Amino acid sequence: MSTAQLQASQRFLDAMGPMIANEEKMQEVIGYIQALRHSEEYETITFEELSKYLPVETAFERIRQEIVNLYQNQ
């Protein structure tokens, strides 16, 4: 492991503090980190632009279903 990785690991452990022992909190943090890693892959779209392609209600339902599927498959 590189020095940078060791330092990053220590900072992560320090930031988490006693939450390290809480699996639910660890999963929340890991999920957040993964979301950040992939957040640059998606373009921002306004509601007006979105509604040209499909109704906003349909879009939110699809997003909700994707989230449900994601958490069920973990």
C-alpha positions in Angstrom: 0.0 0.0 0.0 1.3 3.4 -0.9 1.9 6.2 1.6 -1.0 8.2 0.0 -3.3 5.1 0.5 -2.2 4.7 4.1 -2.8 8.4 4.8 -6.2 8.3 3.1 -7.1 5.1 5.1 -6.2 6.8 8.4 -8.2 9.9 7.5 -11.2 7.8 6.7 -10.9 5.9 10.0 -10.5 9.1 11.9 -13.5 10.7 10.3 -15.7 7.6 10.9 -14.7 7.4 14.5 -16.9 5.0 16.5 -19.2 4.6 13.5 -16.7 2.0 12.1 -18.3 -0.6 14.4 -21.8 0.2 12.9 -22.2 -1.8 9.7 -25.2 0.3 8.6 -23.3 3.5 8.9 -20.3 2.0 7.0 -22.7 0.9 4.2 -24.1 4.5 4.0 -20.6 6.0 3.8 -19.5 3.4 1.2 -22.7 4.1 -0.8 -22.0 7.8 -0.7 -18.4 7.4 -1.8 -19.5 5.1 -4.7 -22.1 7.7 -5.8 -19.4 10.4 -5.8 -17.1 8.2 -7.9 -19.8 7.8 -10.5 -21.4 11.2 -10.3 -19.4 12.6 -13.1 -20.7 10.1 -15.6 -24.1 11.7 -15.8 -25.2 15.0 -17.3 -27.5 17.4 -15.5 -30.9 17.8 -17.1 -33.6 20.3 -16.1 -37.2 19.2 -15.5 -38.2 21.1 -18.7 -35.7 19.2 -20.8 -36.8 15.9 -19.2 -40.4 16.5 -19.9 -39.7 16.7 -23.6 -38.8 13.0 -23.4 -41.1 11.6 -20.8 -43.4 12.9 -18.0 -41.6 13.9 -14.8 -43.8 11.4 -12.8 -42.6 8.6 -15.0 -39.0 9.6 -14.7 -39.2 9.7 -10.9 -40.9 6.3 -10.8 -38.1 4.9 -12.9 -35.5 6.5 -10.6 -37.4 5.1 -7.5 -37.4 1.6 -9.0 -33.7 1.8 -9.9 -32.9 2.7 -6.2 -35.1 -0.2 -4.9 -33.4 -2.6 -7.3 -30.0 -1.4 -6.3 -30.6 -1.9 -2.6 -32.3 -5.2 -3.1 -29.3 -6.6 -5.0 -26.7 -5.6 -2.4 
